[in-house]
């Protein structure tokens, strides 16, 4: 089967900043923590347990990036829009209620103290990106290597792209326990995957491993980022009327982009070039959030 291209539309809202509603202050009164996401939706999982709301975060995290398609990766403090449903230190930013701009900068950490119900997917931290569960059914459970998945959110007439995922390999959900994933990834994502699928051998759900720059430096997974800085910026956007990309106008779900005549690699190249032209760099690897139970122990 030839590689596929998929536009996967996921929720793009930030969690509104309100102390006592998912945000807490440490006893010193100076540090704000965004708690693990535990906001329930009205729908239920197939096993009858609750689904939880996904949110985006504007994240500051150490990582590796390339400033051009011909460059080698460099290390830096990177700013980007992404997902991390676990804990984070939160520094508020004024955005006048504009959800396309960040309401704060998140610095991530991991703890299972008072763990919430939501998982992080896609997971862009560690040695390579990972994608499991989200909207998977049909062909999404059978993506061939070199397929392209574009994660983002539709607002009005634009698609705000936060993760470009190139499929490298995959693992059936029933086999994930046999792989040496990190403790953080297991606790942030795989435990919820176990709850969702039961690691049932009949489940078609896959855990996809993203292709990295080090695997193939001409076609790799990346996140639009900016280097250093202390302020926010609007997410990387593609106008839905732009004929160079022919993206779908769906506001939720996914599309295999039937109107786009480009191959996955051609579409990737155009997206990467536009990202760079618009003042972003390509984030290719991000430090996994460190385990920190000490800070939450202050609340006991």
NUNU-52156 format. One record per residue (C-alpha): residue in three letters; chain; x, y, z. Coordinates in Angstrom, 2 decimals, padded with zeros to 5 digits. Each point is the difference from the previous one (the first is absolute). Last residue first. Layout:
ala, A, X, Y, Z
...
This chain:
unk, A, -000.11, 017.60, 051.09
unk, A, 000.52, 002.97, -002.33
unk, A, 003.78, 000.12, 000.44
unk, A, 000.16, -003.59, -001.29
unk, A, -001.00, 001.38, -003.38
unk, A, 003.44, 001.61, -000.41
unk, A, 001.82, -003.13, 001.17
unk, A, -001.68, -002.42, -002.40
unk, A, 002.05, 001.19, -002.99
unk, A, 000.58, -002.43, -002.88
unk, A, 001.62, 001.81, -002.90
unk, A, -001.89, 000.93, -003.14
unk, A, 001.56, -001.70, -003.05
unk, A, 002.43, 002.26, -001.83
unk, A, -001.28, 000.87, -003.45
unk, A, 001.20, -001.13, -003.43
unk, A, -000.52, 001.26, -003.55
unk, A, -001.17, 003.58, 000.48
unk, A, -000.10, 001.60, -003.45
unk, A, 000.60, 003.75, 000.16
unk, A, -002.65, 002.69, -000.33
unk, A, 000.20, 003.38, -001.73
unk, A, -002.77, -000.36, -002.57
unk, A, 002.49, -001.03, -002.70
unk, A, 001.14, -002.91, 002.18
unk, A, -003.54, -001.31, 000.46
unk, A, -000.75, 000.60, -003.66
unk, A, 003.02, -002.11, -000.98
unk, A, -000.96, -002.82, 002.37
unk, A, -003.59, 000.00, -001.25
unk, A, 001.05, -000.09, -003.65
unk, A, 002.44, -002.85, 000.66
unk, A, -002.56, -002.00, 001.98
unk, A, -002.53, 000.31, -002.83
unk, A, 002.57, -001.30, -002.48
unk, A, 000.90, -002.90, 002.33
unk, A, -003.66, -000.97, 000.52
unk, A, -000.57, 000.13, -003.77
unk, A, -001.75, 003.08, -001.30
unk, A, -003.37, -000.13, -001.79
unk, A, -001.91, 001.37, 002.98
unk, A, -003.77, -000.17, -000.58
unk, A, -000.35, -003.43, 001.65
unk, A, 001.65, 001.24, 003.20
unk, A, -000.16, -003.20, 002.10
unk, A, -002.18, 001.93, 002.44
unk, A, -000.41, -000.10, 003.75
unk, A, -002.44, 000.70, 002.81
unk, A, -000.92, 003.56, 000.90
unk, A, -000.42, 003.41, -001.65
unk, A, 000.29, -001.51, -003.48
unk, A, 001.19, 002.54, -002.59
unk, A, 002.45, -002.37, -001.68
unk, A, 003.44, 001.11, -001.17
unk, A, 000.69, 000.83, -003.63
unk, A, 003.71, 000.79, 000.63
unk, A, 001.19, 002.36, -002.75
unk, A, -003.62, 000.92, -000.70
unk, A, -000.15, 002.14, 003.14
unk, A, -003.71, 000.35, 000.80
unk, A, 000.41, -001.75, 003.34
unk, A, 002.58, 002.57, 001.06
unk, A, 002.90, -001.73, 001.71
unk, A, 000.94, 001.06, 003.51
unk, A, 002.93, -000.32, 002.41
unk, A, -001.35, 000.92, 003.42
unk, A, -000.08, 003.61, 001.12
unk, A, 002.86, 001.17, 002.16
unk, A, 000.82, 000.24, 003.68
unk, A, 002.70, 001.76, 001.93
unk, A, 003.17, -000.93, 001.85
unk, A, 002.42, -000.78, -002.84
unk, A, 002.08, -003.06, -000.80
unk, A, -000.25, -001.49, -003.51
unk, A, -003.33, -000.25, -001.78
unk, A, -001.75, -003.22, -000.84
unk, A, -002.05, -001.81, -002.68
unk, A, 000.07, -003.69, 001.04
unk, A, 001.79, -002.70, -001.99
unk, A, -000.11, -003.56, -001.33
unk, A, 002.45, -000.82, -002.76
unk, A, 000.57, 000.01, -003.76
unk, A, 003.36, 001.18, -001.42
unk, A, 002.08, -000.82, 003.06
unk, A, -001.14, -003.61, 000.11
unk, A, 000.53, -002.02, 003.17
unk, A, 001.95, 002.73, 001.84
unk, A, -002.70, 002.54, -000.90
unk, A, -002.49, -002.34, 001.68
unk, A, -002.76, -002.29, -001.33
unk, A, -002.85, -000.21, 002.47
unk, A, -000.90, -003.21, 001.85
unk, A, -003.65, -000.99, -000.34
unk, A, -001.91, -001.78, 002.77
unk, A, -002.73, -001.90, -001.75
unk, A, -003.67, -000.70, 000.65
unk, A, -001.39, -003.09, -001.74
unk, A, -001.09, -001.60, 003.26
unk, A, -000.45, -003.80, -000.23
unk, A, 002.99, -000.68, 002.27
unk, A, -001.68, 002.13, 002.71
unk, A, 002.57, 002.23, 001.66
unk, A, -002.94, 000.97, 002.24
unk, A, -000.79, 002.42, -002.81
unk, A, -000.96, 003.22, 001.81
unk, A, 001.36, -000.80, 003.46
unk, A, 003.26, -001.25, -001.47
unk, A, 000.23, 003.13, -002.14
unk, A, -000.53, 002.04, 003.15
unk, A, 002.97, -001.75, 001.59
unk, A, 001.90, 000.56, -003.23
unk, A, -000.27, 003.79, -000.05
unk, A, 001.52, 001.99, 002.88
unk, A, 000.95, -002.98, 002.19
unk, A, 001.59, -002.07, -002.77
unk, A, 001.56, 003.07, -001.57
unk, A, 001.55, 001.07, 003.31
unk, A, 001.27, -003.47, 000.83
unk, A, 001.76, -000.10, -003.36
unk, A, -000.94, -002.50, -002.69
unk, A, 001.95, -003.26, -000.17
unk, A, -002.39, -001.99, -002.18
unk, A, -001.76, -003.24, 001.08
unk, A, -002.83, 001.93, 001.65
unk, A, -000.99, 001.45, -003.37
unk, A, -000.97, -003.36, -001.48
unk, A, -003.83, 000.08, 000.14
unk, A, -000.02, 003.55, -001.34
unk, A, 001.64, -001.22, -003.19
unk, A, 003.39, 001.69, -000.57
unk, A, 000.77, 002.36, -002.87
unk, A, 002.87, 001.24, -002.14
unk, A, 001.34, 003.24, -001.48
unk, A, -003.13, 002.08, -000.50
unk, A, 000.70, 003.67, -000.68
unk, A, -001.75, 002.26, 002.52
unk, A, -000.28, 003.76, -000.48
unk, A, -001.29, 001.53, 003.24
unk, A, -001.55, 003.39, 000.85
unk, A, -001.79, 001.13, -003.16
unk, A, -002.62, 002.74, 000.25
unk, A, -002.37, -000.57, -002.93
unk, A, -001.59, 003.21, -001.19
unk, A, -003.38, 001.26, -001.21
unk, A, -001.72, 000.19, 003.38
unk, A, 002.12, -001.82, 002.57
unk, A, 000.95, -003.53, -001.03
unk, A, 002.37, -001.81, 002.36
unk, A, 003.14, -002.03, -000.54
unk, A, 001.66, -003.36, -000.51
unk, A, 001.32, -000.77, -003.49
unk, A, 000.67, -003.72, -000.55
unk, A, 002.33, -001.04, -002.85
unk, A, 000.49, -003.63, -001.07
unk, A, 003.64, -001.04, -000.39
unk, A, -000.74, -003.50, 001.39
unk, A, -003.52, -001.23, -000.76
unk, A, -002.97, 001.19, 002.12
unk, A, -002.19, -002.93, 000.98
unk, A, -001.86, 001.10, 003.14
unk, A, -000.87, 003.35, -001.59
unk, A, -001.35, -002.01, -002.94
unk, A, -003.03, -001.09, 002.00
unk, A, -000.04, 001.38, 003.54
unk, A, 002.31, 002.16, 002.03
unk, A, -001.43, 003.35, 001.05
unk, A, 002.83, 000.46, 002.55
unk, A, 001.19, -003.47, 001.07
unk, A, 003.78, 000.23, -000.35
unk, A, 002.59, 002.43, -001.38
unk, A, 003.67, 000.14, 001.00
unk, A, 002.79, 002.47, -000.81
unk, A, 003.63, -001.11, 000.38
unk, A, 002.84, -000.07, 002.54
unk, A, -001.98, 001.63, 002.79
unk, A, -002.95, 002.36, -000.27
unk, A, -002.43, 000.51, -002.91
unk, A, -002.95, -001.95, 001.42
unk, A, -003.02, 000.20, -002.28
unk, A, -001.86, -000.76, 002.23
unk, A, 000.35, 000.96, 003.67
unk, A, -002.47, -001.79, 002.25
unk, A, -002.98, 001.28, 002.00
unk, A, -001.30, -001.43, 003.28
unk, A, 001.93, 002.04, 002.53
unk, A, 002.73, -001.19, 002.37
unk, A, -000.34, 001.23, 003.57
unk, A, 003.73, -000.69, 000.45
unk, A, 001.07, -001.69, -003.24
unk, A, 002.75, 002.53, -000.68
unk, A, 001.58, 001.42, -003.13
unk, A, 001.34, 003.46, -000.78
unk, A, -000.60, 002.59, -002.69
unk, A, 000.72, 003.70, -000.23
unk, A, -003.18, 001.67, -001.29
unk, A, -000.13, 003.57, -001.28
unk, A, -003.28, 001.85, 000.40
unk, A, -003.28, 001.11, -001.58
unk, A, 001.48, -000.78, -003.40
unk, A, -001.31, 001.66, -003.17
unk, A, -002.48, -001.72, -002.34
unk, A, -002.37, -000.16, 002.96
unk, A, -000.42, 003.80, -000.02
unk, A, -001.48, 000.77, 003.45
unk, A, 001.98, 003.22, 000.38
unk, A, 003.29, -001.95, -000.33
unk, A, 001.89, 001.04, 003.14
unk, A, 002.62, -002.57, 000.98
unk, A, -000.06, -002.10, 003.19
unk, A, 003.00, -002.06, 001.06
unk, A, -001.01, -003.62, 000.62
unk, A, 002.06, -002.85, 001.41
unk, A, -001.27, -003.18, -001.60
unk, A, -001.74, -003.24, 000.94
unk, A, -001.30, -002.63, -002.40
unk, A, -002.14, 000.53, -003.09
unk, A, 002.94, 000.99, -002.19
unk, A, -001.02, 001.01, -003.49
unk, A, 001.60, 002.47, -002.34
unk, A, 000.63, 003.60, -000.96
unk, A, 003.68, 000.91, -000.08
unk, A, 002.82, 001.86, 001.71
unk, A, 003.47, -001.57, -000.06
unk, A, 002.99, 000.30, 002.35
unk, A, 002.85, -001.02, -002.24
unk, A, 002.01, -002.85, -001.53
unk, A, 000.96, -000.03, -003.67
unk, A, -000.93, -002.51, -002.70
unk, A, 001.94, -000.02, -003.30
unk, A, -000.97, 002.38, -002.77
unk, A, -001.10, -000.63, -003.59
unk, A, -003.74, 000.35, 000.59
unk, A, 000.52, 003.16, 002.02
unk, A, 000.08, 001.11, 003.65
unk, A, 000.05, -003.60, 001.31
unk, A, -001.11, -000.63, 003.56
unk, A, 000.98, -001.92, 003.13
unk, A, -001.69, 000.28, 003.37
unk, A, -000.42, 001.71, 003.34
unk, A, -003.57, 000.95, 000.79
unk, A, -002.26, 003.05, 000.13
unk, A, -003.57, -000.95, -000.80
unk, A, -003.16, 001.77, -001.14
unk, A, -002.55, -002.63, 000.99
unk, A, -002.81, -001.62, -001.94
unk, A, -002.99, -001.60, 001.74
unk, A, -001.71, -003.40, -000.15
unk, A, -003.21, -000.63, 001.96
unk, A, -000.45, -003.35, 001.70
unk, A, -002.05, -003.04, -000.91
unk, A, -001.83, -001.77, 002.80
unk, A, -000.13, -003.77, 000.53
unk, A, -002.62, -002.10, -001.79
unk, A, 002.50, -002.45, -001.52
unk, A, -000.57, 001.49, -003.45
unk, A, 001.05, 003.40, 001.42
unk, A, -002.72, 002.44, 001.05
unk, A, -001.20, 003.31, -001.42
unk, A, -001.03, 003.08, 002.02
unk, A, 003.59, 001.16, 000.44
unk, A, 001.94, -000.19, 003.28
unk, A, 002.61, 002.53, 001.11
unk, A, 002.84, -001.84, 001.79
unk, A, 003.11, 001.55, -001.52
unk, A, 003.00, -000.34, 002.31
unk, A, 000.32, 003.23, 001.97
unk, A, 001.37, 003.31, -001.28
unk, A, 002.34, 001.18, 002.72
unk, A, 000.48, 003.61, 001.07
unk, A, 003.09, 001.08, 001.92
unk, A, 000.18, 003.16, 002.10
unk, A, -002.48, -000.63, 002.82
unk, A, 002.69, -001.72, 002.09
unk, A, -002.58, -002.68, 000.82
unk, A, -000.11, -001.09, -003.66
unk, A, -002.83, 001.46, -002.04
unk, A, -002.51, -002.18, -001.85
unk, A, -001.48, -000.14, -003.51
unk, A, -002.58, -002.54, -001.21
unk, A, -002.99, 002.08, 001.08
unk, A, 001.17, 001.18, 003.42
unk, A, 001.85, 002.93, -001.50
unk, A, -001.43, 000.97, -003.39
unk, A, 001.99, 000.00, -003.19
unk, A, -002.13, -001.28, -002.87
unk, A, 001.13, -003.42, -001.27
unk, A, 001.33, 000.56, -003.48
unk, A, -002.19, -000.98, -002.89
unk, A, 001.32, -001.81, -003.05
unk, A, -002.08, -003.15, -000.14
unk, A, 001.28, -002.50, -002.61
unk, A, -000.14, 000.00, -003.78
unk, A, 001.99, -002.76, -001.68
unk, A, 001.04, 000.78, -003.58
unk, A, 001.19, -003.28, -001.47
unk, A, 002.42, -000.85, -002.80
unk, A, 000.43, -003.61, -001.00
unk, A, 003.07, -002.05, -000.93
unk, A, -000.56, -002.52, -002.80
unk, A, -001.27, -003.48, 000.84
